[in-house]
Amino acid sequence: NRAVQAGDLSQALKHYQEALAEDPSLADARADYAVTLGLQGKWQQAEEQMRQAIALNEQDPLYLSNYARILDKLGQKEEAKKVLQKAYLLNPKDKTILLALADKATLGGDFDMSM
């Protein structure tokens, strides 16, 4: 979304809302909407939107890794770890997912995280 790239998050949210009003089944638009809400610190709304995006496409590891971040921000650390592990199982070579898992293991002192 060009508005996100330009830093105009309010405009980006408006575009996503319009797209989703026209077609609520647009999983990518819903996921991007959730991420943009997160960029504004609206974590509860972001969680709701990302959960809906995942319901539309359960096999997208990017949705899951973003959802894990949102859950983490909401203080749901254990659930975030489970979601991140699921994302890893879907795409074990994704560097973003691997880094997120490493951060969770190191920051949480969980050096025995098993996949």
N, C-alpha and C positions, 0 to 999 in steps of 0.2 A: 504494500500500500504506500503510495507516494506521500500521503499525509504523515504516516509514521516516520518515513525517511526524513521528511522535512521537520519533524519534531512537533507537528500539530496533532497531538493525540485526540483532542476533542473532535476535530474534523474526521480523523480516522474512525473514531467510535461511531460517528454519525453515518459514515459510509457503510460500516459493517452492519449497523442497525437497519439501514435501508435494504441492504442485500438480503439480510435474514428475514426481513418482513416480506420480501418478495418470494424467497425460497428458504424456509427454515431447515431444509435438509442439506445445506451447504456446509459440510463438515469443516473444510479448511477455513472458510470465513468465520465460522463459530470459534474455531481454535485461535485464529488470529485476533478475534474480538476479545477472547479471554486473556490472551497475552497482553494486549493493549490495556485492558482493565487493570491487569497486574502492574503494568508500567506506571499507572496512576495510583497504585497502592490500594486499589479496590479489590482486595484479595477474596472476599466472600463472593462477590459477583463473578470474579474470575473463576472461582472454583465451580460455581453453578454452570457457567458457560462451557468450561472445559469438560466437565462431566457429561454434558449433552453432546459435545463434539466426539468424545470417546464412545458414547452410545451409538453414534452414527458410523464410527470407524474404530473398532476395538483393537485393530492390529497395527495402528500407527505408533511406532515407538517415540516419535517426536511429541505427539499429543501426550503420551504417558510421561515422558521426561519433564515436559512443561507442567503437567498436572502434579507431579511429585514436588516440583519447586513451589507451586502454589500451596500444596498441603503443608510443606515445610514452613512457609511463611505464616500459615494459620496455626502453627504449633503442633500439627499432627505428624510428628516425626516418624513414628513407627509405620504409619500408613504410607507416608512418603517413601520410606525405604522399600516397602513391599511393591509399590507402584514402579519405582525405579528398577527394581530387580526384574519385574515383568518386562519393562522396556528393554533391559539388557538381553533377556532371553529372546526377544524378537529381533534384536540387532546387536549382537555381541561385539561388533567391530566399530560401533559409533563412538567417536572420540568424546563427544559431549556427554554421553551417558557414562562412559568409563571414568571421565573426570569427576562427574557428579557422584558416582559411587565411591571413588577414591576420597573425595572430600567428606562424604558421610562417614566413611570408615575411619578416617583420620581425626576429624573433628569430634566424632562421637566415641572415639576410642574403641571402635568395633573392628578389630583387626582380623576377626574370624568370620567376616561376612561371607556366607557361602552362596554360590549361585546354583 
